[in-house]
């Protein structure tokens, strides 16, 4: 009989500060990573602009394609603020430690 091995996943949260004009490019980079599950965009004063699962992006041939409305939202946020914090929720295999 084959043994079934369960791999527990650990959730970690990483905070990245970026300039508003770098927001769209940084989110595109994060969307390319397979381990990112959720993004939260937070202003300096703590206001949450956007919190979304990262399944808004689809990896197609190594290129991340985001829906136009999401890019418009991120572009509008970038225009309103000089600096934002991106909270990135990732899944990590427990066995990888």
SULMODA-V265891 format. One line per field, one symbol per residue. phi: phi as a letter, one per 40 degrees, with the letter a starting at -180 (. if undefined). psi: psi as a letter, one per 20 degrees, with the letter a starting at -180 (. if undefined). Layout:
phi->???
psi->???
This chain:
phi->.cccbcbcbbbbbbbbcbcdcbdcccccccccccccbabbbbcdcgcccabaccccbbcbfgbcbbcdcccccccccdccbcabbbcbcbbbccccc
psi->ppppppoqpppqpppppqqhiiggghhgghhhphiphqqpoprhjipogpoqqjjiqpookippoqqhhhhgghhgghhhqhprppoppqppphii.
